[in-house]
Amino acid sequence: FGSSGYSSSRPPPFTQKNPYQSASGCLANLATMGISRDSRHKHRHTGGRRNIHQKKRKFEMGRPAALCKLGHKRVRSVRGRGGNMKYRALRADTGNFAWGTEHVAKKVRILDVVYNATSNELVRTKTLTKNTIVQIDAHPFMQWYTKHYGIELGKKGKKGHAGGEKQEEQAEEKKSFKVIGNQQKRAANQKLDTTIEEQFQTGRLLACIASRPGQSGRCDGYILEGEELAFYKRKLEKKKKA
C-alpha cells in the first residue's frame, strides 16, 4: 500500500473532471432563467445600450402563453403573486354567450374558429383568445326565442304551408291563454335583424369571445350584432375571396 491507501494492483479513483459538468451547470442556469417582463435589456430611445445594474426580479416574471385550443374541456390552476389563483384553459368547447339586444345568455357549444385579427395561424390551429370570432350553436337561443315570443326561428319554409299551420296549432293547444297573450304582446314590439335571422337558418351564430381563457379558464362572449356583425362579415368575405 502506498501513502494514498490504495494497492498498486488497484487503479486509483477516477479524479478527472467530468467534461459535461460545465454543460450541466449551464443547463441548470438555463432552467432557472425564464420569461421576464423587464425593460432593462432594451435599448434607450436614442439607440444606446443600458447598463444592467440589477438582477431579474420575481415580480417581473412572465409565463408561457396558454394558447387555448378548441376541444374537450381541460383547465389547469396556476398560483400567482399574493397566493391568487389563475386558471389556464388548455382546451375549451363550451361557454356562456349573451344576446345583447334580447338581454339573455345561454351556455352553448363553440363549433369553429373563423377569424382572428392577430394571425390566420390562430384560425388554422383553432386557438381561442380574447376577441376571437367563433361560430356557436344557435339552438339554445332558438328554443328560448320560441318560448318567449312564440315564433320559431330557423324555418326556411313559409308559415302559409299546411304542415306549418298544423305544428303551430299543436303547439298552441298546449299553452294557456295567458301565455299566448304574453307572447303576442312581446312579439308585437319585436323586430329581429335579417342578418341574424339568416344565421338562425344555418344553425350557427357568429360570436366574439370577451373573456380571457388563459387567465380565467372560461370562454364566454357575446353574439355579434349590428355594425360589428357587418364589419366581421366583410372581413370573412374578403378572406374567402383571397
C-alpha positions as CSV (number, residue, x, y, z in Angstrom):
1,F,0.0,0.0,0.0
2,G,1.2,3.4,-0.8
3,S,0.6,6.7,1.0
4,S,-2.6,7.0,-0.8
5,G,-4.0,3.9,0.8
6,Y,-4.6,2.0,-2.5
7,S,-2.7,-1.1,-3.7
8,S,-0.6,-0.9,-6.8
9,S,-2.8,-3.5,-8.5
10,R,-5.9,-1.5,-7.9
11,P,-6.4,1.6,-10.0
12,P,-6.7,5.0,-8.3
13,P,-10.1,6.6,-8.1
14,F,-11.3,8.5,-11.1
15,T,-10.5,12.1,-10.4
16,Q,-10.7,13.5,-13.9
17,K,-13.1,16.5,-14.2
18,N,-16.4,15.5,-15.8
19,P,-16.5,17.0,-19.3
20,Y,-20.3,17.5,-19.0
21,Q,-20.1,19.2,-15.6
22,S,-19.8,22.7,-17.1
23,A,-22.5,22.0,-19.6
24,S,-24.9,20.7,-16.9
25,G,-24.2,23.9,-15.0
26,C,-25.2,25.9,-18.0
27,L,-28.3,23.9,-18.4
28,A,-29.2,24.5,-14.7
29,N,-28.8,28.2,-15.3
30,L,-31.0,28.0,-18.3
31,A,-33.6,26.1,-16.3
32,T,-33.7,28.9,-13.7
33,M,-34.0,31.6,-16.5
34,G,-37.4,32.4,-17.7
35,I,-39.7,34.8,-19.4
36,S,-39.1,38.3,-18.0
37,R,-41.2,41.4,-18.5
38,D,-38.5,43.9,-17.5
39,S,-37.2,46.6,-19.9
40,R,-33.5,46.7,-18.7
41,H,-32.4,44.6,-21.6
42,K,-33.8,47.1,-24.1
43,H,-32.0,49.9,-25.8
44,R,-32.6,53.5,-24.9
45,H,-34.8,55.6,-27.2
46,T,-31.6,57.2,-28.6
47,G,-30.2,53.8,-29.5
48,G,-27.7,53.4,-26.7
49,R,-27.4,50.3,-24.5
50,R,-28.4,50.3,-20.9
51,N,-26.1,49.3,-18.1
52,I,-27.8,46.4,-16.3
53,H,-27.4,47.3,-12.6
54,Q,-29.6,44.6,-11.0
55,K,-30.7,41.1,-11.5
56,K,-34.1,39.8,-12.6
57,R,-36.9,40.1,-10.0
58,K,-39.6,37.6,-9.3
59,F,-42.4,40.2,-9.8
60,E,-41.1,40.8,-13.3
61,M,-41.6,37.1,-14.2
62,G,-43.7,36.1,-17.2
63,R,-45.2,32.7,-18.2
64,P,-45.7,30.9,-21.5
65,A,-48.9,31.6,-23.4
66,A,-51.7,29.2,-22.7
67,L,-52.8,29.0,-26.4
68,C,-56.2,27.5,-25.5
69,K,-57.4,25.2,-28.3
70,L,-60.9,24.1,-29.3
71,G,-61.5,20.7,-27.7
72,H,-62.8,18.8,-24.7
73,K,-62.5,21.0,-21.5
74,R,-59.1,20.9,-19.9
75,V,-58.2,23.5,-17.2
76,R,-55.1,23.8,-15.0
77,S,-54.7,26.0,-11.9
78,V,-51.6,28.3,-11.5
79,R,-50.6,30.0,-8.3
80,G,-50.0,33.7,-8.9
81,R,-48.5,36.6,-6.9
82,G,-50.1,37.0,-3.5
83,G,-51.5,33.5,-3.5
84,N,-54.1,34.4,-6.1
85,M,-55.1,31.7,-8.5
86,K,-55.2,31.8,-12.3
87,Y,-56.9,29.1,-14.3
88,R,-55.3,28.1,-17.6
89,A,-57.8,26.8,-20.1
90,L,-55.8,24.5,-22.4
91,R,-58.9,23.2,-24.1
92,A,-62.5,24.5,-24.2
93,D,-65.6,23.7,-26.2
94,T,-68.4,25.5,-24.4
95,G,-69.1,28.9,-22.9
96,N,-71.8,31.4,-21.8
97,F,-72.7,33.7,-24.7
98,A,-75.0,36.7,-24.3
99,W,-77.5,38.0,-26.8
100,G,-77.3,41.7,-26.0
101,T,-80.4,43.1,-27.6
102,E,-82.6,40.4,-26.1
103,H,-80.9,40.5,-22.6
104,V,-80.4,36.7,-22.4
105,A,-77.4,34.5,-22.1
106,K,-77.1,30.7,-22.7
107,K,-74.4,28.1,-22.3
108,V,-73.7,26.9,-25.9
109,R,-71.1,24.8,-27.8
110,I,-68.3,26.5,-29.7
111,L,-68.3,24.9,-33.1
112,D,-65.5,26.6,-35.0
113,V,-62.9,29.5,-35.1
114,V,-63.5,31.7,-38.2
115,Y,-61.5,34.9,-37.6
116,N,-58.7,36.3,-35.5
117,A,-57.3,39.8,-36.1
118,T,-53.8,38.8,-34.8
119,S,-53.0,36.0,-37.2
120,N,-54.6,33.5,-39.6
121,E,-52.4,30.9,-37.9
122,L,-54.6,31.1,-34.8
123,V,-57.6,30.4,-37.0
124,R,-55.9,27.4,-38.6
125,T,-54.9,25.9,-35.2
126,K,-58.4,26.8,-33.7
127,T,-56.8,28.8,-30.9
128,L,-59.3,30.6,-28.6
129,T,-58.1,34.0,-27.3
130,K,-59.9,37.2,-26.3
131,N,-61.7,38.9,-29.3
132,T,-61.6,35.7,-31.4
133,I,-64.6,35.4,-33.7
134,V,-66.2,32.0,-33.4
135,Q,-69.3,30.1,-34.6
136,I,-71.6,28.9,-31.8
137,D,-74.6,26.6,-31.8
138,A,-77.8,28.6,-32.3
139,H,-80.3,26.0,-31.0
140,P,-80.4,27.1,-27.3
141,F,-81.3,30.6,-28.4
142,M,-83.8,29.3,-30.9
143,Q,-85.6,27.4,-28.1
144,W,-85.6,30.4,-25.9
145,Y,-87.0,32.6,-28.7
146,T,-89.8,30.2,-29.4
147,K,-90.7,30.0,-25.7
148,H,-90.5,33.8,-25.2
149,Y,-92.2,35.1,-28.4
150,G,-94.0,32.0,-29.7
151,I,-92.1,32.4,-33.0
152,E,-90.0,29.5,-34.4
153,L,-86.7,30.7,-35.8
154,G,-84.6,28.8,-38.4
155,K,-87.5,27.7,-40.6
156,K,-86.9,28.1,-44.3
157,G,-90.5,27.3,-45.2
158,K,-93.3,29.9,-45.1
159,K,-95.9,30.0,-42.4
160,G,-98.7,29.6,-45.1
161,H,-97.9,25.8,-45.6
162,A,-100.4,23.4,-44.2
163,G,-97.7,21.4,-42.3
164,G,-96.5,24.6,-40.6
165,E,-100.1,25.5,-39.6
166,K,-100.7,22.1,-38.0
167,Q,-97.5,22.3,-36.0
168,E,-98.4,25.8,-34.8
169,E,-101.9,24.6,-33.8
170,Q,-100.5,21.6,-31.8
171,A,-98.1,23.9,-30.0
172,E,-100.8,26.5,-29.3
173,E,-103.1,23.8,-27.8
174,K,-100.6,23.1,-25.0
175,K,-100.4,26.8,-24.0
176,S,-102.8,28.7,-21.7
177,F,-104.5,31.9,-22.9
178,K,-102.3,33.9,-20.6
179,V,-99.1,32.6,-22.1
180,I,-100.3,33.1,-25.6
181,G,-101.4,36.7,-24.8
182,N,-98.0,37.5,-23.3
183,Q,-96.2,36.0,-26.3
184,Q,-98.3,38.0,-28.7
185,K,-97.7,41.2,-26.7
186,R,-94.0,40.7,-26.8
187,A,-93.9,39.7,-30.5
188,A,-95.9,42.9,-31.4
189,N,-92.9,45.1,-30.5
190,Q,-90.2,42.6,-31.6
191,K,-88.2,43.2,-34.8
192,L,-85.4,40.7,-35.5
193,D,-82.4,41.8,-37.6
194,T,-82.5,40.0,-41.0
195,T,-78.7,39.1,-40.9
196,I,-79.2,37.3,-37.6
197,E,-82.4,35.6,-38.9
198,E,-80.3,34.2,-41.8
199,Q,-77.8,32.8,-39.4
200,F,-80.5,31.1,-37.4
201,Q,-81.4,29.2,-40.6
202,T,-77.9,27.8,-40.8
203,G,-78.0,26.8,-37.0
204,R,-74.8,28.8,-36.4
205,L,-74.2,32.3,-35.0
206,L,-71.1,34.5,-35.2
207,A,-69.9,35.4,-31.7
208,C,-67.0,37.2,-30.1
209,I,-65.0,35.8,-27.1
210,A,-64.9,38.5,-24.4
211,S,-63.2,36.6,-21.6
212,R,-59.5,35.5,-21.4
213,P,-59.4,31.7,-21.5
214,G,-55.7,31.6,-20.4
215,Q,-56.4,33.7,-17.3
216,S,-59.9,32.8,-16.1
217,G,-60.3,29.3,-17.5
218,R,-63.6,30.3,-19.2
219,C,-64.6,31.0,-22.8
220,D,-67.5,33.5,-22.6
221,G,-68.6,36.1,-25.0
222,Y,-71.5,37.7,-26.9
223,I,-73.3,37.3,-30.2
224,L,-72.3,39.8,-32.9
225,E,-75.0,42.3,-34.0
226,G,-75.4,45.5,-35.9
227,E,-72.3,47.3,-37.3
228,E,-69.9,44.9,-35.6
229,L,-71.5,41.9,-37.3
230,A,-71.4,43.8,-40.7
231,F,-67.7,44.6,-40.2
232,Y,-66.7,41.0,-39.5
233,K,-68.9,39.7,-42.3
234,R,-67.0,41.9,-44.7
235,K,-63.7,40.6,-43.3
236,L,-64.8,37.0,-43.8
237,E,-66.0,37.6,-47.3
238,K,-62.7,39.3,-48.1
239,K,-60.8,36.4,-46.7
240,K,-62.8,33.9,-48.8
241,K,-62.0,35.8,-52.0
242,A,-58.3,35.9,-51.2
